[in-house]
C-alpha cells in the first residue's frame, strides 16, 4: 500500500488575516479649504473693519506703518486661535463644522500645543508662491499640506458624510475658490495702483488746463476753438504745453472737438490701461 509523508501546515488552521489598522481617513482638500475660509475670514474682516472704524473716528492716522501694525496684531490673534484650537483634540469653528480634526503625524494622537503653534506659523510658508503649500494637499499622501509636514501633523475626518453632503462641500469649495481667485486677480492686476492714480490725475489736470484755456479763448474771441495751437499760444509758452501733453497724455489720443459754441476734450492717460479722461463745456 502506497503512503505519503504527513506534512503539518499551521497556516491551514488559521483564520483570515486581520486587516491592518489604518486610523481615521484623511480629510479631503475641499473640506479643509472651506474650514480654512471659515476660520480665517472673521480675522480678515475684523482687521480691515476695525482699522477703517479707527480711521473714521480719528483714533488713528493712516500710514502704511500703522496699517501693517494693525494687520500684524490680527495675524497674531489668528495664530493664537489656531494654536489653541488645533491642539489637545480641540477643533476650530471651521473644522468642527466640517467634521475634521488636526492630529499628530500618526493620525491618531492629539497635536501638542507647541506643534500646533509651529503649524499655525507655517501657514504663512504655505502661502508663499501663490499658495503652493496649500495646493500640495491635492497631491501628497493623506492630503498633507506644507504646514502639516512642518508641524508634523495630519488632518483627519471624524464624521462621515452622505454623497449629497459631499457634493455640497465640493460645490461650496470651488465657488469659494473662484471668488478668492477673482479677488486676487483684481487686487494684483485690475485694481488701480497709487502710481496709476497719479498718472490718471496728471492726465485729468492737463485736460483741465486745456478746458481753462478754452474759456479764456471764448472770453477773448467770443467762441471756443478746436485748434490746440491757438490754445497753446494763449499761455505764451507753447513748448511748455507740448512737454506737459507728451508727459501726461498717451500719444495720438488727445482730441478737441468744438463748433465755437461748445467743446469736448478727450484723451487717454499714460497708464497701462489707457484710462480715458474727458472735459466738456457746460451747456448754457
Buried (B, 14 or more C-beta within 10 A) or exposed (E): EEEEEEEEEEEEEEEEEEEEEEEBBBBBBBBBBBBBBBBBEBBBEEBBEEBEEBBEEEEBEEEEEBBEEBBEEBBEBBBEBBBBBBBEEBBBEBBBBBBBBBBBBEBEEBBBEEBBBBBBBBBEBBBEEEBEBBBBBEEBEBBBBBBBBBBBBBBBBBEEBEEEEBEEBBEBBEEBEEEEEEEEEEEEEEEEEEEBEEBBEBBBEBBEBBBEBBEEBBEEEEBBBBEBEBBBBBBEEBEEBEEBBEEBBBEEBBEBEBEEEBBBBBBBBBBEEEBEBEBBBEEE
